[in-house]
Amino acid sequence: MRKVISASRRTDIPAFYSKWLVNRLKAGYVFVQHPFTRRMLHVSLKPEDISAIVFWSKNYSPLLDKLQTIERISPNLFFHFTITSAQELELNTPHFKDAIRDYIFLAKRYSPSRIIWRFDPICITENTPFSIHEERFLQYIDLFNGHASMCIISFVQPYKKVLNNLRKYADQTLCEQTFEDKRKYALQLAMHAEKKNIQLFACCNDYLLSRKILKARCIDGNYLTRVFRSPLESHSAPSRKHCACTKSIDIGAYNTCAHGCLYCYATMDKNIALGVVGAHNPYWNALHKHVDETTICAPSN
């Protein structure tokens, strides 16, 4: 079975590393450091070894002029596009109107069935109550103008590094919400979305599930099989509690995204990530450094 490549849950490859990605696809391989064992793994990116590439980004603009090149290597492309525009907490993300313009471009180029709008995580602080998130949600679904059909939501996880970054860079704290409040808020968004023919899904927040809010499978081999009309990997491979994703290989690295989102689980500190992006070389064979190819590296499964 050919592999689904995730690019990437760990960082924003389209925004900061799109030229590097094209170079690795042309080379036919990439080295990826396992986030826990720290071992370098060899991942084939040859066309015959890739079934689909699933992208994750808040800014696809740098990738758009490279799509034709990528399609020649791997035509099965799927997109997660996060647009929350919580600029109080996302320090370097595009203006929401620019993001929605790019979203519509992708939806027209491919299909609304190949792109998911992510309005997550919802991060409620003393400066950003739910009413602000709801107001933005309503504004966005109008601007999508029928080009969005799916939306994934979740509420922020209060990891220690999230709490530290909020205090350090925004002088804000999370406002504690009960499950009942979150369910009420999510249902309000679902009702707004339904009026625009957008189906709401909850990612790793199973307490939000209802008749109007379905369980998200961010990488769903069965769904991708139907979309691309070709069998894809469908074995369950959850990444955390309540995750329903199927198997993929992520080629990103933690602490390498320079968007500066203070709620991010994948970045310890925004200044560390800025330094990595500044030092990055698009001709490296791994995202965050060059690997000596004479070193024995374990092949990917």
ZIRA-V351171 format. One record per helix or strand of 3 or more residues. SS is the DSSP state (@ for helix, = for strand). FROM is the first residue (numbers start at 1). TO is the last residue. If there is no record, write none. Layout:
BEGIN
SS&FROM&TO, SS&FROM&TO
END
This chain:
BEGIN
=&3&7, @&13&16, @&18&27, =&29&33, =&40&44, @&47&49, =&50&57, @&61&64, @&67&73, =&77&82, @&96&109, @&112&114, =&115&122, @&130&144, =&150&155, @&160&170, @&179&195, =&199&202, @&206&208, =&213&215, @&221&228, @&270&279
END
